[in-house]
Amino acid sequence: MKAIVSAKDQATPSSADETSSVRWALASLSLSVLLSSLGTSIANVALPNLAEAFDASFQQVQWIVLAYLLAITTLIVSVGRLGDIIGRRKLLMAGIFLFTVASGFCGMSPSLWLLIVARALQGLGAAMMMALTIAFVGETVPKEKTGSAIGLLGTMSAIGTALGPTLGGILITGWGWQAIFFINVPLGILALLLACRYLPDDKKAETTSRPAFDGVGTLLLALTLAAYALAMTLGRGSFGLLNLCLLLLAAVGVGIFVRAEGRVLSPLIQLTMFRNLELSASLVMSLLVSTVMMATLVVGPFYLARALGLDAAMVGFVMSVGPLVAALTATPAGRLADRFGAQRVTSIGLAGMAAGACTLSLLPTMFGIPGYLAPLVVITSSYALFQTANNTAVMRDVSPEQRGAVSGLLNLSRNLGLITGASLMGAVFSLAAAATDITTAPPEAVATGMRITFAVAAVLVVVSLALSAATTVRRC
């Protein structure tokens, strides 16, 4: 009996140490997600200050934001795949280090173009962090806790998005625009120390069995995605000849990329993965739903300011409700996915988004701000349910050697949805309002644009819901 008690006593501290290590590992991953999302949102508020500091036009300073987003969008799949090959821990730490150093260079940049280059490097570091944090969940927590861990990462992403404008405004007011970049340095060092101490080591593999990295595929995919992203973002809402040429170039790039991937021994993306209808449906749903979410960010400010007559402070307050609700919902959504099944929670989230989009096209004109906020809360909380459950469903069953690439694809589908939504839903809004310049459109026209835009958004969510239902039926 004494020996049994002694053995039990010795096992307990070990179990406690393991639990503590998992928590600290999740803290490292959470801080990485927070930094990458903060890097996206915090720079927007500084654009007027940066235009003044560098004596530049808006079209020039917008590249400070665009360079960061382009680096993430074009390289996130590639760095995810590279992590599968050389080791996710090693590459994630390299990403945190690059992000931290590039943040310091951003703050010290003496010219606009050096700042843009530093932001591109910062975006590369953020791509590594975004792709590999979700991939690391499978190596950090038990399979039955995957949803809770992914929900936590979703919460940190929403917090970073919501915190960016407010924190950026405070830092700029107190210490100048440089502070929005320097704030990342101590946080990045902390994330790097936590990762070094608590993330599990990469599993050793035989060097003879390590696949080669697909450099040609990486270049083709990066150029294709860059062409598409630029086609959707250049012109500030007007779609001209340059946008059309870039879109055609992206379409040609897709064909060349698919052809090239079918010929290499170790492709960047295993095209056979898309024969898995559940994975393909999840990626399409993520793209469609992210397109809808972007509508709330593109259309919302104009409706609140022009149709409801709110001042800038009130518009900012109302717009902050969405990220706050998402932050509060993501972690419980992960627990629900673990308990009731990711597929079921995905469908519930999509149904909620469809209902929210329908009511958002109707209620604000009748009830003003409360009529806008109530559907917005439904949409954002349902989006948190969907995204957490959808990511959980995909990452829970993916093979370990493909986690980085699949995580990159999930992030890519979301980013492409946001980029597409900014252009597509903005165009729908302008056409529905029948206004060439939405900033001077009468309130009635803006309200009409709002109703039609979110009616279209509801249709996109219903399409996603049909995909989810078809996937469920196929599984059964």
C-alpha positions in Angstrom: 0.0 0.0 0.0 2.8 2.4 0.9 4.4 1.7 -2.5 1.2 2.4 -4.3 0.6 5.7 -2.5 4.2 6.7 -3.2 3.8 6.0 -6.9 0.5 8.0 -7.0 2.1 10.9 -5.3 4.9 10.9 -7.8 2.5 10.8 -10.8 0.4 13.7 -9.7 3.0 16.4 -10.0 4.0 15.1 -13.4 0.3 15.3 -14.6 0.0 18.8 -13.2 3.3 19.8 -14.9 1.9 18.5 -18.2 -1.3 20.4 -17.9 0.6 23.5 -17.0 2.8 23.1 -20.1 -0.2 22.7 -22.3 -1.7 25.9 -20.9 1.5 27.8 -21.5 1.8 26.4 -25.0 -1.7 27.6 -25.7 -0.7 31.0 -24.2 2.1 31.2 -26.7 -0.1 30.3 -29.7 -2.8 32.8 -28.5 -0.3 35.6 -28.2 0.9 34.8 -31.7 -2.6 35.0 -33.1 -3.2 38.2 -31.2 -0.1 39.9 -32.7 -0.9 38.9 -36.3 -4.5 40.1 -36.0 -3.4 43.3 -34.2 -1.0 43.9 -37.1 -3.9 43.9 -39.5 -6.2 46.3 -37.7 -3.9 48.7 -35.8 -2.3 50.3 -38.9 -5.6 51.5 -40.5 -6.2 54.1 -37.8 -2.7 55.6 -38.5 -3.1 56.2 -42.2 -3.9 59.9 -41.9 -0.9 60.4 -39.6 1.4 58.5 -41.9 0.2 60.5 -44.9 1.0 63.7 -43.1 4.3 62.4 -41.7 5.6 61.2 -45.2 3.8 63.9 -47.2 2.1 61.2 -49.2 -1.3 60.6 -50.8 -3.9 58.2 -49.6 -3.2 55.9 -52.5 0.4 55.7 -51.5 -0.1 55.2 -47.7 -2.7 52.5 -48.3 0.2 50.2 -49.4 1.2 50.1 -45.7 -2.0 48.1 -45.2 -1.9 46.3 -48.5 1.7 45.1 -48.3 0.9 43.3 -45.0 -2.3 41.7 -46.4 -0.7 40.7 -49.7 2.2 39.0 -47.9 -0.2 37.0 -45.7 -2.5 36.1 -48.6 0.1 35.1 -51.1 2.4 33.1 -48.8 0.2 31.6 -46.0 -0.3 28.2 -47.8 3.4 28.0 -48.7 4.6 28.6 -45.2 2.1 26.1 -43.8 3.4 23.4 -46.2 7.0 24.4 -45.3 6.2 23.8 -41.7 5.0 20.3 -42.5 8.3 19.6 -44.1 11.0 21.2 -41.9 9.1 21.4 -38.6 6.3 23.6 -37.4 8.0 24.6 -34.1 11.1 25.8 -35.8 9.2 27.8 -38.5 6.7 29.3 -36.0 9.5 30.6 -33.9 11.2 32.0 -37.0 7.9 33.7 -37.9 7.6 35.3 -34.4 11.2 36.5 -34.6 10.7 37.9 -38.1 7.4 39.7 -37.1 9.1 41.2 -34.0 12.2 42.4 -35.9 10.1 43.8 -38.8 7.9 45.6 -36.3 11.0 47.4 -34.9 12.1 48.3 -38.5 8.6 49.6 -39.2 8.9 52.0 -36.3 12.3 53.2 -37.3 11.6 53.6 -41.0 12.8 57.0 -42.3 10.8 56.8 -45.6 7.4 55.5 -46.7 8.8 52.9 -49.1 11.1 51.4 -46.4 8.1 51.2 -44.2 6.1 49.4 -46.9 9.0 46.9 -47.3 9.1 46.4 -43.5 5.4 45.8 -43.4 5.7 43.1 -46.1 8.3 41.4 -44.0 6.0 41.8 -41.0 3.2 40.2 -43.0 5.5 37.2 -43.9 6.1 36.7 -40.2 2.3 37.0 -39.5 1.6 34.4 -42.3 3.9 31.9 -40.5 2.1 32.6 -37.2 -1.4 32.4 -38.6 -0.8 29.2 -40.6 1.1 27.3 -37.9 -0.8 28.2 -34.7 -3.9 26.2 -35.8 -1.7 23.4 -37.1 0.0 23.2 -33.7 -3.3 22.6 -31.9 -3.3 18.9 -32.9 0.2 18.5 -31.3 -0.7 20.5 -28.2 -4.1 19.3 -26.9 -6.0 16.0 -26.9 -8.3 15.4 -29.9 -11.4 15.8 -27.9 -10.4 19.3 -26.8 -9.6 20.6 -30.3 -12.7 22.7 -30.5 -11.9 24.5 -27.3 -8.4 25.3 -28.3 -9.4 26.6 -31.7 -12.1 28.6 -30.1 -9.5 30.2 -27.8 -7.4 31.2 -30.8 -10.6 32.6 -32.5 -11.2 34.7 -29.4 -7.7 36.1 -29.5 -8.0 36.9 -33.2 -11.3 38.8 -32.5 -9.7 40.6 -29.6 -6.8 41.7 -31.8 -9.2 43.0 -34.5 -11.3 44.9 -32.0 -8.4 46.2 -30.0 -6.4 47.6 -32.9 -8.2 50.8 -33.7 -8.6 51.8 -30.0 -5.1 50.9 -29.0 -3.7 52.5 -32.1 -5.5 55.8 -31.4 -4.2 55.9 -27.8 -0.6 55.1 -28.9 -0.6 57.6 -31.7 -2.0 60.4 -29.5 0.5 59.7 -26.7 3.7 58.7 -28.5 3.3 59.1 -32.3 2.7 56.7 -35.1 5.9 54.8 -34.4 4.4 53.4 -31.2 1.9 51.3 -33.0 4.8 49.2 -34.4 7.1 49.3 -31.3 4.3 47.9 -29.1 4.8 44.6 -31.0 8.4 44.2 -30.0 8.0 43.4 -26.2 4.9 41.3 -27.0 6.8 39.4 -29.7 9.8 38.7 -27.4 7.4 37.3 -24.8 5.7 35.1 -27.4 9.1 33.9 -28.6 10.2 33.0 -25.1 7.0 31.1 -24.4 7.2 29.2 -27.7 10.8 28.3 -27.0 10.0 27.0 -23.6 6.7 25.3 -23.9 5.9 24.3 -27.5 6.5 20.6 -28.2 9.5 19.7 -30.2 9.1 18.7 -33.9 8.9 15.0 -34.4 12.1 13.6 -35.9 11.8 12.2 -39.4 14.3 10.4 -41.5 16.0 12.8 -43.8 15.7 10.4 -46.7 11.9 10.5 -46.4 11.5 14.3 -46.1 9.7 15.6 -49.1 11.1 18.5 -51.2 9.6 21.9 -51.0 7.8 22.9 -54.2 9.4 26.2 -55.1 7.8 26.5 -58.5 4.4 25.9 -57.1 5.0 28.5 -54.4 6.0 31.1 -56.9 3.0 30.4 -59.2 0.5 30.4 -56.3 2.0 33.6 -54.9 1.8 35.4 -58.2 -1.8 34.1 -58.9 -3.0 35.2 -55.4 -1.3 38.6 -55.7 -3.0 39.2 -59.1 -6.4 38.3 -57.6 -5.9 40.4 -54.5 -4.8 43.4 -56.4 -7.7 43.0 -58.9 -10.1 43.2 -55.9 -8.4 46.0 -54.0 -6.9 48.5 -56.5 -9.1 51.4 -57.7 -10.9 52.0 -54.4 -14.1 50.5 -55.6 -14.0 51.2 -59.3 -13.3 48.2 -61.5 -11.3 49.3 -64.6 -9.2 47.8 -67.3 -6.3 47.1 -64.9 -8.5 45.2 -62.5 -9.9 43.1 -65.4 -6.4 42.3 -66.7 -5.3 41.3 -63.2 -8.4 39.1 -62.8 -7.7 37.4 -66.1 -4.0 36.9 -65.1 -5.2 35.3 -61.9 -7.5 32.9 -63.8 -4.6 31.9 -66.2 -2.4 31.5 -63.1 -4.8 29.0 -61.6 -4.7 26.9 -64.7 -0.9 26.9 -64.9 -0.6 26.2 -61.1 -3.0 23.2 -61.4 -1.0 21.8 -64.4 2.3 22.3 -62.6 1.1 20.6 -59.4 0.1 17.5 -61.3 3.6 17.0 -62.5 5.8 17.4 -59.4 6.6 14.6 -57.0 6.0 16.7 -53.9 3.4 19.4 -54.7 2.7 22.4 -52.6 -0.9 21.4 -52.5 -2.0 17.8 -52.9 -4.8 18.3 -55.4 -6.2 14.9 -54.4 -7.2 16.5 -51.1 -10.0 18.3 -52.9 -11.6 15.0 -53.7 -12.5 15.0 -50.0 -15.9 16.8 -50.4 -16.0 17.7 -46.7 -12.7 19.6 -46.9 -13.7 21.3 -50.2 -17.1 22.3 -48.8 -15.5 23.7 -45.7 -13.2 25.9 -47.7 -16.0 27.1 -50.0 -18.2 27.8 -47.0 -15.4 29.7 -45.2 -14.9 31.9 -48.4 -18.6 32.7 -48.8 -19.2 33.4 -45.1 -16.1 35.7 -44.9 -17.5 37.5 -47.9 -20.7 38.2 -46.0 -18.8 39.3 -42.8 -16.9 41.8 -44.8 -20.2 43.4 -45.8 -20.8 44.4 -42.2 -17.4 46.3 -42.3 -17.8 47.8 -45.7 -21.5 48.8 -45.7 -22.0 49.3 -41.9 -20.1 52.6 -41.5 -21.8 54.3 -44.5 -25.3 53.2 -43.3 -24.7 54.3 -39.7 -23.3 57.7 -40.8 -25.5 58.6 -43.8 -28.8 56.9 -43.1 -28.9 57.0 -39.3 -26.9 60.3 -39.0 -24.4 59.1 -36.3 -21.1 61.0 -35.7 -17.7 59.3 -36.1 -17.5 58.4 -32.4 -20.9 56.6 -32.3 -20.1 54.9 -35.6 -16.8 53.5 -34.1 -18.7 52.4 -30.9 -21.4 50.5 -32.9 -18.8 49.0 -35.2 -16.8 47.7 -32.2 -19.8 45.6 -31.0 -19.2 43.0 -33.7 -15.6 42.0 -32.8 -16.5 42.2 -29.1 -19.3 39.7 -29.6 -17.1 37.4 -31.6 -14.4 37.5 -28.9 -17.0 36.5 -26.3 -18.5 33.7 -28.4 -15.5 31.9 -29.9 -14.3 30.1 -26.9 -17.8 28.8 -25.8 -18.3 27.9 -29.5 -15.3 25.6 -29.3 -16.7 23.8 -26.2 -20.0 23.4 -28.0 -18.2 21.9 -31.0 -16.4 19.4 -28.7 -19.6 18.5 -26.9 -22.2 18.3 -29.7 -20.1 17.8 -32.8 -18.5 20.3 -35.1 -20.9 19.6 -38.0 -24.0 20.3 -36.0 -22.5 23.6 -34.6 -21.4 24.6 -38.1 -25.0 24.3 -39.3 -26.4 26.2 -36.3 -23.9 29.0 -37.0 -24.9 29.2 -40.6 -28.6 29.2 -39.8 -28.0 32.1 -37.4 -26.1 34.1 -39.9 -28.8 33.6 -42.5 -31.4 34.8 -40.0 -29.2 37.8 -39.0 -28.6 38.9 -42.6 -32.3 38.8 -43.4 -33.2 40.8 -40.4 -30.3 43.2 -40.9 -31.8 44.1 -44.3 -35.1 45.0 -42.7 -35.0 46.0 -39.0 -32.6 49.1 -39.0 -35.0 51.1 -41.2 -37.8 50.5 -38.6 -35.9 50.6 -35.3 -32.7 52.6 -35.9 -29.6 51.7 -33.9 -31.3 48.9 -31.8 -32.6 47.4 -35.1 -29.0 47.5 -36.4 -27.3 46.1 -33.3 -29.6 43.2 -32.6 -29.0 41.5 -36.1 -25.3 42.4 -36.0 -25.0 40.5 -32.6 -26.7 37.5 -34.2 -24.5 37.6 -37.3 -21.2 37.9 -35.4 -22.0 35.4 -32.7 -23.2 32.9 -35.4 -20.0 33.6 -37.4 -17.9 32.7 -34.4 -19.9 29.5 -34.0 -19.4 28.6 -37.7 -15.7 29.5 -38.0 -14.7 27.7 -34.8 -16.7 24.6 -35.6 -15.7 24.5 -39.3 -12.0 24.8 -38.4 -12.4 22.1 -35.8 -14.1 19.7 -38.2 -11.3 20.1 -40.7 -8.3 20.1 -38.4 -9.5 17.3 -36.1 -9.3 14.7 -38.9 -6.4 15.9 -41.0 -3.3 13.8 -41.1 -0.3 15.2 -39.2 1.9 15.6 -42.3 -0.7 17.9 -43.9 -1.7 20.0 -40.9 0.3 23.1 -42.0 -0.9 23.1 -45.6 -4.6 22.6 -44.6 -4.4 25.2 -41.9 -2.9 27.6 -44.6 -5.8 26.8 -46.9 -8.3 27.5 -44.2 -6.7 30.9 -43.5 -6.4 31.6 -47.2 -10.1 30.9 -47.8 -11.0 33.3 -45.1 -8.6 36.0 -46.4 -9.9 35.6 -50.0 -13.4 35.9 -48.7 -12.6 39.2 -46.9 -10.8 40.6 -50.0 -13.7 39.5 -52.3 -16.3 40.8 -49.9 -14.7 44.3 -49.8 -15.0 44.5 -53.6 -18.1 42.5 -54.4 -20.3 43.6 -51.5 -19.1 47.2 -51.9 -20.1 47.0 -55.6 -23.5 45.6 -54.7 -24.0 48.3 -52.2 -23.1 51.1 -54.7 -25.3 49.6 -57.4 -28.3 49.1 -55.1 -28.0 52.7 -53.8 -27.8 53.9 -57.4 -25.0 56.3 -56.4 -21.6 56.9 -58.1 -20.3 58.4 -54.8 -21.8 56.7 -51.8 -20.4 59.4 -49.4 -22.8 62.0 -50.9 -25.8 59.7 -51.5 -29.1 60.6 -49.8 -30.1 58.6 -46.7 -33.0 56.8 -48.5 -30.6 55.6 -51.2 -28.1 54.3 -48.6 -30.9 52.5 -46.8 -32.0 50.8 -50.0 -28.4 49.8 -50.7 -28.2 48.3 -47.2 -31.4 46.2 -47.7 -30.4 44.8 -51.0 -26.8 44.1 -50.0 -27.8 42.0 -47.0 -30.5 40.3 -48.9 -27.6 39.1 -51.3 -25.6 38.3 -48.2 -28.4 36.1 -46.9 -28.5 34.2 -50.2 -24.7 33.5 -49.9 -25.2 32.1 -46.4 -28.1 29.9 -47.5 -25.8 28.5 -50.2 -23.3 27.7 -47.5 -26.0 26.1 -45.4 -27.0 23.9 -48.3 -23.4 22.8 -48.7 -23.3 22.0 -45.0 -26.5 20.0 -45.2 -25.2 18.0 -48.3 -22.0 17.2 -46.4 -24.0 16.0 -43.4 -26.2 13.8 -45.6 -23.1 12.3 -47.3 -21.5 11.6 -44.0 -24.6 9.7 -42.8 
